[in-house]
Each structure stands twice: as C-alpha cells, then as structure tokens.
Amino acid sequence: MVQIGNVPEIKAVKKHLEELKEKGLVSEWELPYENILTRLTAAIFFLSPTDDSKLDEIWNELEAHKMLTYRLNEEKKLSQLTWRVEFNKGFEL
C-alpha cells in the first residue's frame, strides 16, 4: 500500500527533475501539495527551463515517465513557474 506523500513514481520524477536541474536544463521546479498525493496521475509539477531552447530536450527526458503532458502555466494559481507538467495523459478513474 502506498503511503500518502510517499509514492515511488513521484519520487522518480522528482529525482529526474533534480538531474535536469544539475544538467542546466531546468532552473526551478515545484510540486505543490506533495504531502497529500497518493499517485503520480494526481500530481501537478511546475518547472521553468533555464532557456526556452532547452524545452525539447526537457520534454524528451521527461517522456521516460508514462503519460507525460505539459502546457504553459497560464493560470499561475498553484505556482508562478512557466510550465505545468502532468503524467496523466489518457488517464481515467
């Protein structure tokens, strides 16, 4: 059973985002409400690239995780970072 806030798939994405930060592709990333999540498909990550020219490389990297979707974070309600990233493409409860 998965513990709330302790989801292996979420931990894998977080680790990957940290690696992208170390590689100089991502300047910042966030995962609001991390402590209440029970599955990756419910998680909403946010990120800002170091440069827009790095976006294709970032998306290619993150495609290693199933069901990747991303879009500009136009609402800026949960985060001020540029992109909204989710792993729920085609997911239905």
C-alpha positions in Angstrom: 0.0 0.0 0.0 1.3 3.5 -0.9 1.7 5.9 1.9 0.3 9.4 1.4 3.2 11.6 0.3 5.5 8.6 -0.3 4.9 7.5 -3.9 7.7 5.8 -5.7 6.7 7.1 -9.1 6.5 10.7 -7.8 10.0 10.2 -6.2 11.3 9.1 -9.6 10.1 12.2 -11.3 11.4 14.4 -8.6 14.8 12.8 -8.9 14.7 13.2 -12.7 13.8 16.9 -12.3 16.8 17.4 -9.9 19.0 15.7 -12.5 17.7 18.1 -15.2 18.5 21.0 -12.8 22.0 19.7 -12.3 22.4 19.4 -16.1 21.4 23.1 -16.5 18.1 22.4 -18.3 15.7 23.4 -15.6 16.2 26.4 -13.4 13.4 25.6 -10.9 10.7 23.0 -10.3 7.9 22.6 -7.8 5.3 20.0 -6.7 2.5 21.7 -4.7 0.6 19.6 -2.2 3.2 16.9 -2.4 2.4 15.5 1.1 -1.2 14.6 0.2 -0.6 12.8 -3.1 -1.2 9.1 -3.4 -0.5 8.6 -7.2 1.6 10.2 -9.9 -1.5 10.8 -12.1 -2.8 13.3 -9.4 0.5 15.2 -9.2 0.9 18.6 -10.9 4.5 19.6 -11.3 5.7 23.0 -12.4 9.0 24.0 -14.0 10.9 26.8 -15.6 13.6 26.0 -18.1 17.0 27.7 -18.0 16.2 28.8 -21.6 13.3 28.1 -23.9 15.8 26.5 -26.4 16.1 23.6 -23.8 12.4 22.7 -23.9 12.6 19.9 -26.5 15.4 18.3 -24.5 13.4 18.6 -21.3 10.3 17.0 -22.8 12.3 14.2 -24.4 13.9 13.5 -21.0 10.6 13.5 -19.1 8.9 11.2 -21.7 10.8 8.4 -19.8 7.8 8.6 -17.4 4.5 7.4 -18.7 1.6 9.6 -19.8 3.5 12.9 -20.0 1.5 16.1 -20.7 2.6 19.7 -20.5 1.4 23.2 -21.2 2.1 26.8 -20.3 1.1 27.6 -16.8 -1.2 30.5 -17.8 -3.3 30.5 -14.6 -0.4 30.9 -12.1 -2.6 29.8 -9.2 -0.6 26.9 -7.9 2.8 28.1 -9.0 4.5 31.1 -10.7 6.7 28.8 -12.7 6.4 28.8 -16.5 5.2 25.2 -17.4 2.7 22.8 -15.9 3.7 19.2 -16.2 1.5 16.2 -15.5 1.7 12.4 -16.0 -2.0 11.6 -16.7 -2.4 11.6 -20.5 -5.5 9.5 -21.2 -5.9 8.6 -17.5 -9.4 7.9 -16.3 -10.6 6.8 -12.8 
